[in-house]
Amino acid sequence: MAANKNTILAWATTIMIIMGLILIALAVFRYDDVAGWGFGAVGVGFLANAWVFSSLKGRV
């Protein structure tokens, strides 16, 4: 199976969405102190990067 640029961006987007949701879940369910805010912020950042990668598909 040949992987072109769009396939790589799709896989990167999928992995980043999964990681972002895991980090947000850690912030909500595991950490109740200041560390939870950090995990949540990083999770939202992962989702924002995944959104950018998703919008780049077909343009690169």
Distance bins in CASP14 RR format, pairs under 12 A and 6 or more apart:
PFRMAT RR
TARGET T0000
AUTHOR 0000-0000-0000
RMODE 2
METHOD distances of the structure
MODEL  1
1 7 0 0 0 0 1 0 0 0 0 0 0
1 11 0 0 0 0 0 1 0 0 0 0 0
2 8 0 0 0 0 0 1 0 0 0 0 0
3 9 0 0 0 0 0 1 0 0 0 0 0
3 10 0 0 0 0 1 0 0 0 0 0 0
3 11 0 0 0 0 1 0 0 0 0 0 0
3 12 0 0 0 0 0 1 0 0 0 0 0
4 10 0 0 0 0 1 0 0 0 0 0 0
4 11 0 0 0 0 0 1 0 0 0 0 0
4 57 0 0 0 0 0 1 0 0 0 0 0
4 58 0 0 0 0 1 0 0 0 0 0 0
4 60 0 0 0 0 0 1 0 0 0 0 0
5 11 0 0 0 0 0 1 0 0 0 0 0
5 12 0 0 0 0 0 1 0 0 0 0 0
5 53 0 0 0 0 0 1 0 0 0 0 0
5 56 0 0 0 0 1 0 0 0 0 0 0
5 57 0 0 0 0 1 0 0 0 0 0 0
5 58 1 0 0 1 0 0 0 0 0 0 0
5 59 0 0 0 0 1 0 0 0 0 0 0
5 60 1 0 1 0 0 0 0 0 0 0 0
6 12 0 0 0 0 0 1 0 0 0 0 0
6 13 0 0 0 0 0 1 0 0 0 0 0
6 53 0 0 0 0 0 1 0 0 0 0 0
6 54 0 0 0 0 0 1 0 0 0 0 0
6 56 0 0 0 0 1 0 0 0 0 0 0
6 57 1 0 1 0 0 0 0 0 0 0 0
6 58 1 0 1 0 0 0 0 0 0 0 0
6 59 0 0 0 0 1 0 0 0 0 0 0
6 60 0 0 0 0 1 0 0 0 0 0 0
7 13 0 0 0 0 0 1 0 0 0 0 0
7 14 0 0 0 0 0 1 0 0 0 0 0
7 57 0 0 0 0 1 0 0 0 0 0 0
7 58 0 0 0 0 0 1 0 0 0 0 0
7 60 0 0 0 0 0 1 0 0 0 0 0
8 14 0 0 0 0 0 1 0 0 0 0 0
8 15 0 0 0 0 0 1 0 0 0 0 0
8 53 0 0 0 0 1 0 0 0 0 0 0
8 56 0 0 0 0 0 1 0 0 0 0 0
8 57 0 0 0 0 1 0 0 0 0 0 0
8 58 0 0 0 0 0 1 0 0 0 0 0
8 60 0 0 0 0 1 0 0 0 0 0 0
9 15 0 0 0 0 0 1 0 0 0 0 0
9 16 0 0 0 0 0 1 0 0 0 0 0
9 49 0 0 0 0 0 1 0 0 0 0 0
9 50 0 0 0 0 0 1 0 0 0 0 0
9 51 0 0 0 0 0 1 0 0 0 0 0
9 52 0 0 0 0 1 0 0 0 0 0 0
9 53 1 0 1 0 0 0 0 0 0 0 0
9 54 1 0 0 1 0 0 0 0 0 0 0
9 55 0 0 0 0 1 0 0 0 0 0 0
9 56 1 0 1 0 0 0 0 0 0 0 0
9 57 1 0 1 0 0 0 0 0 0 0 0
9 58 0 0 0 0 1 0 0 0 0 0 0
9 59 0 0 0 0 1 0 0 0 0 0 0
9 60 1 0 0 1 0 0 0 0 0 0 0
10 16 0 0 0 0 0 1 0 0 0 0 0
10 17 0 0 0 0 0 1 0 0 0 0 0
10 50 0 0 0 0 0 1 0 0 0 0 0
10 53 0 0 0 0 1 0 0 0 0 0 0
10 54 0 0 0 0 1 0 0 0 0 0 0
10 56 0 0 0 0 0 1 0 0 0 0 0
10 57 1 0 0 1 0 0 0 0 0 0 0
10 58 0 0 0 0 0 1 0 0 0 0 0
10 60 0 0 0 0 0 1 0 0 0 0 0
11 17 0 0 0 0 0 1 0 0 0 0 0
11 18 0 0 0 0 0 1 0 0 0 0 0
11 50 0 0 0 0 0 1 0 0 0 0 0
11 53 0 0 0 0 1 0 0 0 0 0 0
11 54 0 0 0 0 0 1 0 0 0 0 0
11 57 0 0 0 0 0 1 0 0 0 0 0
12 18 0 0 0 0 0 1 0 0 0 0 0
12 19 0 0 0 0 0 1 0 0 0 0 0
12 46 0 0 0 0 0 1 0 0 0 0 0
12 49 0 0 0 0 1 0 0 0 0 0 0
12 50 1 0 0 1 0 0 0 0 0 0 0
12 51 0 0 0 0 0 1 0 0 0 0 0
12 52 0 0 0 0 0 1 0 0 0 0 0
12 53 1 0 1 0 0 0 0 0 0 0 0
12 54 0 0 0 0 1 0 0 0 0 0 0
12 56 0 0 0 0 1 0 0 0 0 0 0
12 57 0 0 0 0 1 0 0 0 0 0 0
12 60 0 0 0 0 0 1 0 0 0 0 0
13 19 0 0 0 0 0 1 0 0 0 0 0
13 20 0 0 0 0 0 1 0 0 0 0 0
13 46 0 0 0 0 0 1 0 0 0 0 0
13 47 0 0 0 0 0 1 0 0 0 0 0
13 48 0 0 0 0 0 1 0 0 0 0 0
13 49 0 0 0 0 1 0 0 0 0 0 0
13 50 1 0 1 0 0 0 0 0 0 0 0
13 51 0 0 0 0 1 0 0 0 0 0 0
13 52 0 0 0 0 1 0 0 0 0 0 0
13 53 1 0 1 0 0 0 0 0 0 0 0
13 54 1 0 1 0 0 0 0 0 0 0 0
13 55 0 0 0 0 1 0 0 0 0 0 0
13 56 0 0 0 0 1 0 0 0 0 0 0
13 57 1 0 0 1 0 0 0 0 0 0 0
14 20 0 0 0 0 0 1 0 0 0 0 0
14 21 0 0 0 0 0 1 0 0 0 0 0
14 46 0 0 0 0 0 1 0 0 0 0 0
14 50 0 0 0 0 1 0 0 0 0 0 0
14 53 0 0 0 0 1 0 0 0 0 0 0
14 54 0 0 0 0 1 0 0 0 0 0 0
14 57 0 0 0 0 0 1 0 0 0 0 0
15 21 0 0 0 0 0 1 0 0 0 0 0
15 22 0 0 0 0 0 1 0 0 0 0 0
15 46 0 0 0 0 1 0 0 0 0 0 0
15 49 0 0 0 0 0 1 0 0 0 0 0
15 50 0 0 0 0 1 0 0 0 0 0 0
15 53 0 0 0 0 1 0 0 0 0 0 0
16 22 0 0 0 0 0 1 0 0 0 0 0
16 23 0 0 0 0 0 1 0 0 0 0 0
16 42 0 0 0 0 0 1 0 0 0 0 0
16 43 0 0 0 0 1 0 0 0 0 0 0
16 44 0 0 0 0 0 1 0 0 0 0 0
16 45 0 0 0 0 1 0 0 0 0 0 0
16 46 1 0 1 0 0 0 0 0 0 0 0
16 47 1 0 0 1 0 0 0 0 0 0 0
16 48 0 0 0 0 1 0 0 0 0 0 0
16 49 1 0 1 0 0 0 0 0 0 0 0
16 50 1 1 0 0 0 0 0 0 0 0 0
16 51 0 0 0 0 1 0 0 0 0 0 0
16 52 0 0 0 0 1 0 0 0 0 0 0
16 53 1 0 0 1 0 0 0 0 0 0 0
16 54 0 0 0 0 1 0 0 0 0 0 0
17 23 0 0 0 0 0 1 0 0 0 0 0
17 24 0 0 0 0 0 1 0 0 0 0 0
17 43 0 0 0 0 0 1 0 0 0 0 0
17 44 0 0 0 0 0 1 0 0 0 0 0
17 45 0 0 0 0 0 1 0 0 0 0 0
17 46 1 0 0 1 0 0 0 0 0 0 0
17 47 1 0 0 1 0 0 0 0 0 0 0
17 48 0 0 0 0 0 1 0 0 0 0 0
17 49 0 0 0 0 1 0 0 0 0 0 0
17 50 1 0 1 0 0 0 0 0 0 0 0
17 51 0 0 0 0 1 0 0 0 0 0 0
17 53 0 0 0 0 1 0 0 0 0 0 0
17 54 0 0 0 0 1 0 0 0 0 0 0
18 24 0 0 0 0 0 1 0 0 0 0 0
18 25 0 0 0 0 0 1 0 0 0 0 0
18 43 0 0 0 0 0 1 0 0 0 0 0
18 46 0 0 0 0 1 0 0 0 0 0 0
18 47 0 0 0 0 0 1 0 0 0 0 0
18 50 0 0 0 0 1 0 0 0 0 0 0
19 25 0 0 0 0 0 1 0 0 0 0 0
19 26 0 0 0 0 0 1 0 0 0 0 0
19 39 0 0 0 0 0 1 0 0 0 0 0
19 40 0 0 0 0 0 1 0 0 0 0 0
19 42 0 0 0 0 1 0 0 0 0 0 0
19 43 1 0 0 1 0 0 0 0 0 0 0
19 44 0 0 0 0 0 1 0 0 0 0 0
19 45 0 0 0 0 0 1 0 0 0 0 0
19 46 1 0 1 0 0 0 0 0 0 0 0
19 47 0 0 0 0 1 0 0 0 0 0 0
19 49 0 0 0 0 1 0 0 0 0 0 0
19 50 0 0 0 0 1 0 0 0 0 0 0
20 26 0 0 0 0 1 0 0 0 0 0 0
20 27 0 0 0 0 1 0 0 0 0 0 0
20 28 0 0 0 0 0 1 0 0 0 0 0
20 39 0 0 0 0 1 0 0 0 0 0 0
20 40 0 0 0 0 1 0 0 0 0 0 0
20 41 0 0 0 0 0 1 0 0 0 0 0
20 42 1 0 0 1 0 0 0 0 0 0 0
20 43 1 0 1 0 0 0 0 0 0 0 0
20 44 1 0 0 1 0 0 0 0 0 0 0
20 45 1 0 0 1 0 0 0 0 0 0 0
20 46 1 1 0 0 0 0 0 0 0 0 0
20 47 1 0 1 0 0 0 0 0 0 0 0
20 48 0 0 0 0 1 0 0 0 0 0 0
20 49 0 0 0 0 1 0 0 0 0 0 0
20 50 1 0 0 1 0 0 0 0 0 0 0
20 51 0 0 0 0 0 1 0 0 0 0 0
21 27 0 0 0 0 0 1 0 0 0 0 0
21 28 0 0 0 0 0 1 0 0 0 0 0
21 29 0 0 0 0 0 1 0 0 0 0 0
21 39 0 0 0 0 0 1 0 0 0 0 0
21 40 0 0 0 0 0 1 0 0 0 0 0
21 42 0 0 0 0 0 1 0 0 0 0 0
21 43 1 0 0 1 0 0 0 0 0 0 0
21 44 0 0 0 0 0 1 0 0 0 0 0
21 45 0 0 0 0 0 1 0 0 0 0 0
21 46 0 0 0 0 1 0 0 0 0 0 0
21 47 1 0 0 1 0 0 0 0 0 0 0
21 50 0 0 0 0 1 0 0 0 0 0 0
22 28 0 0 0 0 0 1 0 0 0 0 0
22 29 0 0 0 0 0 1 0 0 0 0 0
22 30 0 0 0 0 0 1 0 0 0 0 0
22 39 0 0 0 0 1 0 0 0 0 0 0
22 40 0 0 0 0 0 1 0 0 0 0 0
22 42 0 0 0 0 0 1 0 0 0 0 0
22 43 0 0 0 0 1 0 0 0 0 0 0
22 46 0 0 0 0 1 0 0 0 0 0 0
22 47 0 0 0 0 0 1 0 0 0 0 0
23 29 0 0 0 0 0 1 0 0 0 0 0
23 30 0 0 0 0 0 1 0 0 0 0 0
23 31 0 0 0 0 0 1 0 0 0 0 0
23 35 0 0 0 0 0 1 0 0 0 0 0
23 36 0 0 0 0 1 0 0 0 0 0 0
23 37 0 0 0 0 0 1 0 0 0 0 0
23 38 0 0 0 0 1 0 0 0 0 0 0
23 39 1 0 1 0 0 0 0 0 0 0 0
23 40 1 0 1 0 0 0 0 0 0 0 0
23 41 0 0 0 0 1 0 0 0 0 0 0
23 42 1 0 1 0 0 0 0 0 0 0 0
23 43 1 1 0 0 0 0 0 0 0 0 0
23 44 0 0 0 0 1 0 0 0 0 0 0
23 45 0 0 0 0 1 0 0 0 0 0 0
23 46 1 0 0 1 0 0 0 0 0 0 0
23 47 0 0 0 0 1 0 0 0 0 0 0
23 50 0 0 0 0 0 1 0 0 0 0 0
24 30 0 0 0 0 0 1 0 0 0 0 0
24 31 0 0 0 0 0 1 0 0 0 0 0
24 36 0 0 0 0 1 0 0 0 0 0 0
24 37 0 0 0 0 0 1 0 0 0 0 0
24 38 0 0 0 0 0 1 0 0 0 0 0
24 39 1 0 0 1 0 0 0 0 0 0 0
24 40 1 0 1 0 0 0 0 0 0 0 0
24 41 0 0 0 0 1 0 0 0 0 0 0
24 42 0 0 0 0 1 0 0 0 0 0 0
24 43 1 0 1 0 0 0 0 0 0 0 0
24 44 1 0 0 1 0 0 0 0 0 0 0
24 45 0 0 0 0 1 0 0 0 0 0 0
24 46 0 0 0 0 1 0 0 0 0 0 0
24 47 1 0 0 1 0 0 0 0 0 0 0
25 31 0 0 0 0 0 1 0 0 0 0 0
25 36 0 0 0 0 0 1 0 0 0 0 0
25 39 0 0 0 0 1 0 0 0 0 0 0
25 40 0 0 0 0 1 0 0 0 0 0 0
25 43 0 0 0 0 1 0 0 0 0 0 0
26 32 0 0 0 0 0 1 0 0 0 0 0
26 35 0 0 0 0 1 0 0 0 0 0 0
26 36 1 0 0 1 0 0 0 0 0 0 0
26 37 0 0 0 0 0 1 0 0 0 0 0
26 38 0 0 0 0 1 0 0 0 0 0 0
26 39 1 0 1 0 0 0 0 0 0 0 0
26 40 1 0 0 1 0 0 0 0 0 0 0
26 41 0 0 0 0 0 1 0 0 0 0 0
26 42 0 0 0 0 1 0 0 0 0 0 0
26 43 0 0 0 0 1 0 0 0 0 0 0
26 46 0 0 0 0 0 1 0 0 0 0 0
27 33 0 0 0 0 0 1 0 0 0 0 0
27 34 0 0 0 0 0 1 0 0 0 0 0
27 35 0 0 0 0 1 0 0 0 0 0 0
27 36 1 0 1 0 0 0 0 0 0 0 0
27 37 1 0 0 1 0 0 0 0 0 0 0
27 38 1 0 0 1 0 0 0 0 0 0 0
27 39 1 1 0 0 0 0 0 0 0 0 0
27 40 1 1 0 0 0 0 0 0 0 0 0
27 41 0 0 0 0 1 0 0 0 0 0 0
27 42 0 0 0 0 1 0 0 0 0 0 0
27 43 1 0 0 1 0 0 0 0 0 0 0
27 44 0 0 0 0 1 0 0 0 0 0 0
27 46 0 0 0 0 0 1 0 0 0 0 0
28 36 0 0 0 0 1 0 0 0 0 0 0
28 37 0 0 0 0 0 1 0 0 0 0 0
28 38 0 0 0 0 0 1 0 0 0 0 0
28 39 0 0 0 0 1 0 0 0 0 0 0
28 40 0 0 0 0 1 0 0 0 0 0 0
28 43 0 0 0 0 0 1 0 0 0 0 0
29 36 0 0 0 0 0 1 0 0 0 0 0
29 39 0 0 0 0 0 1 0 0 0 0 0
29 40 0 0 0 0 0 1 0 0 0 0 0
30 36 1 0 0 1 0 0 0 0 0 0 0
30 38 0 0 0 0 0 1 0 0 0 0 0
30 39 1 0 0 1 0 0 0 0 0 0 0
30 40 0 0 0 0 0 1 0 0 0 0 0
31 37 0 0 0 0 1 0 0 0 0 0 0
31 38 0 0 0 0 1 0 0 0 0 0 0
31 39 1 0 0 1 0 0 0 0 0 0 0
31 40 0 0 0 0 1 0 0 0 0 0 0
31 42 0 0 0 0 0 1 0 0 0 0 0
32 39 0 0 0 0 0 1 0 0 0 0 0
33 39 0 0 0 0 0 1 0 0 0 0 0
34 40 0 0 0 0 0 1 0 0 0 0 0
34 41 0 0 0 0 0 1 0 0 0 0 0
35 41 0 0 0 0 0 1 0 0 0 0 0
35 42 0 0 0 0 0 1 0 0 0 0 0
36 42 0 0 0 0 1 0 0 0 0 0 0
36 43 0 0 0 0 0 1 0 0 0 0 0
36 44 0 0 0 0 0 1 0 0 0 0 0
37 43 0 0 0 0 0 1 0 0 0 0 0
37 44 0 0 0 0 0 1 0 0 0 0 0
38 44 0 0 0 0 1 0 0 0 0 0 0
38 45 0 0 0 0 0 1 0 0 0 0 0
39 45 0 0 0 0 0 1 0 0 0 0 0
39 46 0 0 0 0 0 1 0 0 0 0 0
40 46 0 0 0 0 1 0 0 0 0 0 0
40 47 0 0 0 0 1 0 0 0 0 0 0
40 48 0 0 0 0 0 1 0 0 0 0 0
41 47 0 0 0 0 0 1 0 0 0 0 0
41 48 0 0 0 0 0 1 0 0 0 0 0
42 48 0 0 0 0 0 1 0 0 0 0 0
42 49 0 0 0 0 0 1 0 0 0 0 0
43 49 0 0 0 0 1 0 0 0 0 0 0
43 50 0 0 0 0 1 0 0 0 0 0 0
44 50 0 0 0 0 0 1 0 0 0 0 0
44 51 0 0 0 0 0 1 0 0 0 0 0
45 51 0 0 0 0 1 0 0 0 0 0 0
45 52 0 0 0 0 0 1 0 0 0 0 0
45 53 0 0 0 0 0 1 0 0 0 0 0
46 52 0 0 0 0 0 1 0 0 0 0 0
46 53 0 0 0 0 0 1 0 0 0 0 0
47 53 0 0 0 0 0 1 0 0 0 0 0
47 54 0 0 0 0 0 1 0 0 0 0 0
48 54 0 0 0 0 0 1 0 0 0 0 0
48 55 0 0 0 0 0 1 0 0 0 0 0
49 55 0 0 0 0 0 1 0 0 0 0 0
49 56 0 0 0 0 0 1 0 0 0 0 0
50 56 0 0 0 0 0 1 0 0 0 0 0
50 57 0 0 0 0 0 1 0 0 0 0 0
51 57 0 0 0 0 0 1 0 0 0 0 0
52 59 0 0 0 0 0 1 0 0 0 0 0
52 60 0 0 0 0 0 1 0 0 0 0 0
53 59 0 0 0 0 0 1 0 0 0 0 0
53 60 0 0 0 0 1 0 0 0 0 0 0
54 60 0 0 0 0 0 1 0 0 0 0 0
END
